[in-house]
Each structure stands twice: as structure tokens, then as C-alpha cells.
Amino acid sequence: MSRRVNLPGADELFRATAPSGPRNDDAPAVPPAGSGRVKHDEKMTVYLTSDELLAIEQARLSLRSLSGRKVDRGRLVRAAIAGALADLETRGAESELARRLAED
């Protein structure tokens, strides 16, 4: 009897976990208010400076103080991304996102 373990291949590890049917081009890629507390099938790694991470944590605590609701960092970031993308869609090159990226 072989003691070799069968491990999954890359196709099995990186398969889509949700059906990806045709998308209407008019539909926003991100919900306007962020996706909230739902199961997320995709993951993205973002590297931050310690100051940026501290600012996110302070914003999280501030939101908790203002709203009385627990807000996790992921939810905060998803809501911020949704806001930035909505602003980009509405204002285009005049959006805050486009302006900040032009400064680089």
C-alpha cells in the first residue's frame, strides 16, 4: 500500500466557487454600499504601510463610536471601495480616485 498522499491540483484549488453567468454591462461591479456581511468567494491581498493600517483601525473605532455597531476592517474597506468606484463612475476623471492616482 502506497503512503503517498494525493493533493489537489491548481485547477481544483483556484476554481470558481460561484457561478459566473453573463453580466449586464450596466450592472456595477461592486454594490453601491459594499457587499456587507455576506460570504465572499474571492480574496485579494493588499499591502499597507503601518500608518495606513493604523488609520483604518482608527476609522473602524470611530465608526463604532458613532454608530454603536461593530464594523470590521474588511467591511470598512469594501464600503470605501464601493464609494470610490461609485464616485469614479459618476465623476470620471474628476473623481477623488482619479485625482489621487494622477498624483502618483
N, C-alpha and C positions, 0 to 999 in steps of 0.2 A: 504494500500500500504506500502510495506516494504521500510525502508530508508537505508537498508544495501547495501553497495557498493560491487560489485564483483571485486576482484583484480585478476590479472593473477597469475598463479601458477609458480613454479620453472621451469617446463618444457617449459613454454611459454617464460619466461624471459631469459633462458640460451640456447635457441635453436640456431642452426647454421643458419647464415644469408646468407651463400653462399653454393652452392652445393659442397660436398666433395667427388668427384669421386676417383677412384683408381689412385694412384700416381706412376709414374715410379721411381724406387729406384735410378736411375741415376740422376734424376732431383734434383737440390739443393733446400733445404728447404727455403732459402732466396735468392732473386735475387742478383747477384754478386755486384750490385751497390746500393742495398737498394731499397725499393719499391717506393720511391719518393712521388709525390703528387697524391695519389690515395685514394679512400675511403678504410679505414681499418676496417675490421669486427671484429677483435679480440683486446683485451685490456689486458695489463699486468701492474701491479703496481710494481715499483722498488723504494726502499728506498735508499737515498743517504745522505752522510754527507754534511754539508754546504760547505766544501771545494771542494767536487766533483761537486756539483751543480754550484758553482762559476767557476770552471774550464770549465765546459760545456758551461756556458754562455760566458766566455772569448773566448773559441774556436769558438762559434757561431759568436761573434762580429768580431773576426779575419778573419773568412771565409767571412763574409760580406764585410770587408775591402778589402780583397784580390781579391774576385771575383766580387764585386759590386752587388751581388744578395742577397736577403733576404733568410736566412736559419733559419728555426725554430728548436727548440731543438729536437722535435720528429724526424724530418728528419735527423738531425745530428746523433742522437743515432741509428736510423735504418741503416744509412750508415756505422757507426762504427761497428755495429753488423755484417752486411754483410761482411765487411772486415775481421773481426776477424774469422768468420766462414769459409770464403774462405781460409784464412791462415791455419786454423786448417785442412781443407780438403786437402790442398796441402802439408803441412809440418808435419802434425800429432803431435806426441809428441814433436817435435822440434819447434812447433808454439809458437808465443808470448802468446796466450791464455793458452795453456797447461803449459808453463813455469810460468806464473803468478799464475795460480791456484795451481801449485805444491808448491809455496812459502807459501801458507796459512797454 
